[in-house]
């Protein structure tokens, strides 16, 4: 078994072996949650590069990042198991949450967005990198042989998650006068 830091690094480097390891290791659930928490906090800190340096903004962005990840993970599980399963697909919620949790490892680099003028670039690069990591995570957790199938599951889950977040935001936002 590899160390936490080696797992985070391997996940960021898109190592299928690391994703297989965390998928099988039930004790890695809290580690995966820690990676998501670090990535979400990094999003909050990094967003301060374009937002005012208020603690409320940091907390709000961090919580939003965590919530979007959670919605995406749950939607991805449902899509991957019920809508687009492969013949060998066998996974439970824990397996997918562990792999998808570690797939947020590149998001830890969003902290660099706090440097003025870099926020948009940092967030764009890490978003693409995390999507690639999610594809590897889903492919391994759902026992897909096709990366295209994993991409379709992740893209559909992401689109639905973003749509839900926008819908919730529109519902809860104050009316414009």
RACOR-V324581 format. One record per backbone hydrogen bond with DSSP energy under -0.5 kcal/mol. CO is the residue of the C=O (numbers start at 0). NH is the residue of the N-H. If there is no record, write none. Layout:
co: [CO,CO]
nh: [NH,NH]
This chain:
co: [2,3,4,5,6,7,8,9,10,13,14,14,15,16,17,18,19,20,23,24,25,27,28,29,30,31,32,33,34,35,36,37,38,39,40,41,42,43,44,45,46,46,51,53,54,55,56,57,58,59,60,61,62,63,64,65,66,67,68,69,70,71,72,73,74,75,76,77,77,78,78,85,91,92,93,94,95,96,97,98,100,101,103,104,105,106,107,108,109,110,111,114,117,118,119,120,121,122,123,124,125,126,127,128,129,130,131,132,133,134,135,136,137,138,139,144,145,146,147,148,149,150,151,152,153,154,155,156,157,158,159,160,161,162,163,164,165,166,167,168]
nh: [6,7,8,9,10,11,12,14,13,15,17,18,19,20,21,22,23,24,25,27,28,31,32,33,34,35,36,37,38,39,40,41,42,43,44,45,46,47,47,48,49,50,53,57,58,59,60,61,62,63,64,65,66,67,68,69,70,71,72,73,74,75,76,77,78,79,80,81,82,82,83,88,95,96,97,98,99,100,101,102,103,104,106,107,108,109,110,111,112,113,114,117,121,122,123,124,125,126,127,128,129,130,131,132,133,134,135,136,137,138,139,140,141,143,142,146,149,150,151,152,153,154,155,156,157,158,159,160,161,162,163,164,165,166,167,168,169,170,171,172]
